[in-house]
């Protein structure tokens, strides 16, 4: 039987991961798999998930969709992946999670968000010209919270990334990030580099 040409869509949400199979030529949906995972709330305003749960859910949801469609992994010609943004993961040098991920709805880093907003860096121009608030949900306040409150985790972390970056790393072995997400949520500029500073090649220009 010749291989089919399917597209796999993966959506990592707040409560579950969904996998959908579609016919590559027509776009017609063929099957959907869903796998849930738990969220823990250690303190008020905190929300955490285990990155390993996402990975296990991805496998379960994809296997379910393939089974329902009567398809094989070799039938998948391409895949697309999205997840919630602002869910922050700390990884060691072997790409293993050092602690539960700080979910997007986790707003423990409110003091750190205020500190980021008050720093006056040019990169904050994405926030209403530097006048709008910085959300405690975003990457930089959460990273600063880890540095201030869990220095052992901060010191051991080789990579700080988000949910979608973690799954991309597990799928491909590559550390990559969305420039769109980094620009809006990490205050990154492709023109000047991170934190509004010039790249060395632009010095003096």
C-alpha positions in Angstrom: 0.0 0.0 0.0 1.6 3.3 -1.0 2.3 5.9 1.7 -0.4 8.6 2.2 0.5 12.2 2.4 -0.7 13.7 5.7 -0.1 16.8 7.7 0.1 16.5 11.5 -1.0 19.5 13.6 0.1 19.6 17.3 -1.5 22.0 19.7 -0.2 22.2 23.3 -2.8 23.9 25.4 -3.3 24.7 29.1 -5.1 21.4 30.0 -4.2 19.0 27.2 -2.2 18.4 24.0 -4.2 17.9 20.8 -3.0 16.2 17.6 -4.9 16.5 14.3 -4.2 14.6 11.1 -5.2 16.3 7.8 -5.0 15.2 4.1 -2.1 17.2 2.7 -3.8 17.8 -0.7 -7.3 18.7 0.3 -6.8 19.9 3.9 -9.6 17.6 5.0 -9.5 16.6 8.7 -9.1 12.9 9.2 -8.6 12.3 12.9 -7.9 14.0 16.3 -6.2 12.7 19.4 -6.2 14.4 22.8 -4.1 13.7 25.9 -4.6 15.6 29.2 -2.0 16.6 31.8 -2.3 18.0 35.3 -1.6 21.5 36.6 -0.5 22.1 40.1 -1.0 25.3 42.1 1.6 25.3 44.9 0.7 28.8 46.2 -1.9 31.5 45.2 -1.0 33.0 41.8 1.4 30.1 41.0 0.6 27.5 38.3 3.1 24.7 37.3 3.3 21.7 34.9 5.8 19.0 34.3 7.5 19.2 30.9 7.8 15.5 30.7 4.0 15.3 30.9 3.8 17.4 27.7 6.2 15.0 25.9 4.2 11.9 27.0 0.9 13.6 26.0 2.4 14.4 22.6 3.2 10.7 22.0 -0.2 9.6 23.2 -2.2 12.1 21.2 -0.3 11.4 18.0 -0.6 7.7 18.4 -4.3 8.1 18.9 -4.8 10.2 15.8 -2.7 7.8 13.7 -4.7 4.8 14.9 -8.0 6.5 14.3 -7.0 7.4 10.7 -5.5 4.0 10.0 -2.2 5.7 9.2 1.4 5.1 9.9 4.1 7.6 11.0 5.7 7.3 7.5 2.4 8.8 6.1 3.1 12.1 7.8 4.8 14.4 5.3 5.0 17.5 7.5 3.9 18.8 10.9 3.2 22.1 12.6 3.4 22.8 16.3 2.0 25.5 18.5 1.6 25.8 22.3 0.7 28.3 24.9 3.2 31.1 25.1 4.9 32.4 28.3 5.1 29.0 29.9 8.8 29.0 31.0 11.1 26.0 31.3 14.5 25.7 32.8 16.8 23.0 31.4 20.2 21.7 32.4 23.1 21.0 30.0 21.5 17.6 29.1 18.2 19.4 28.2 16.5 17.9 31.3 13.9 20.1 33.2 15.3 21.4 36.4 11.9 22.2 38.0 8.3 22.3 36.9 7.5 24.8 34.2 6.0 28.2 35.2 2.7 28.2 33.3 1.5 31.2 31.4 -1.1 32.0 34.0 1.5 32.0 36.8 1.9 35.6 38.0 4.3 35.1 40.9 6.8 37.4 39.2 4.8 40.6 39.7 7.7 42.4 41.5 10.1 41.3 38.8 7.7 42.6 36.1 7.7 46.0 37.8 11.5 45.9 37.9 11.8 45.1 34.2 9.3 47.9 33.4 11.3 50.4 35.5 14.7 49.6 34.0 14.3 52.0 31.1 15.9 49.8 28.5 15.3 50.8 24.9 14.0 47.3 24.2 10.8 48.2 26.2 9.7 50.3 23.3 7.5 47.4 22.2 5.4 48.1 25.3 3.5 51.1 24.1 6.7 53.1 23.5 8.0 52.1 26.9 4.9 53.4 28.8 2.9 50.3 29.0 3.3 47.7 31.9 5.3 44.5 31.6 3.2 41.4 32.4 4.2 39.0 35.1 3.2 36.3 32.7 6.1 37.0 30.4 9.6 35.4 30.0 11.9 38.0 31.5 10.0 38.5 34.8 9.8 34.8 35.3 13.5 34.4 34.5 14.3 37.1 36.9 12.1 35.4 39.5 14.1 32.2 39.1 17.4 34.1 39.5 16.2 35.9 42.7 14.3 33.0 44.4 15.8 29.8 43.1 19.5 30.6 42.5 20.5 26.9 42.4 18.1 26.4 39.5 19.3 29.6 37.8 23.0 28.5 38.2 22.3 25.0 36.8 20.2 26.2 33.9 21.8 25.9 30.5 18.6 27.0 28.7 15.6 29.0 29.6 12.9 28.5 27.0 9.1 28.2 26.5 6.8 25.3 26.1 6.9 25.2 22.2 10.7 25.6 22.3 11.0 22.6 24.6 8.9 20.4 22.3 10.8 21.6 19.3 14.0 20.6 21.1 12.7 17.2 21.9 11.5 16.7 18.4 14.6 18.0 16.5 17.5 18.2 19.0 17.8 21.9 18.1 17.3 24.9 20.4 15.2 27.3 18.4 12.6 30.0 19.3 10.0 32.1 17.5 11.3 35.5 16.6 7.7 36.8 16.8 7.3 35.5 20.3 10.7 36.7 21.3 10.0 40.2 20.0 6.7 40.6 21.7 7.3 38.7 25.0 11.0 38.8 25.4 11.7 42.4 24.3 14.0 41.2 21.6 14.9 43.3 18.5 16.2 41.6 15.3 17.7 45.0 14.4 19.7 45.6 17.6 19.9 42.3 19.4 18.6 41.4 22.8 17.9 44.1 25.5 18.1 46.9 23.0 21.9 46.9 22.7 23.7 47.1 19.4 25.4 44.2 17.9 29.2 44.4 17.8 29.1 44.8 14.0 27.0 47.9 14.4 29.2 49.6 16.9 29.9 53.2 15.9 27.3 53.2 13.1 
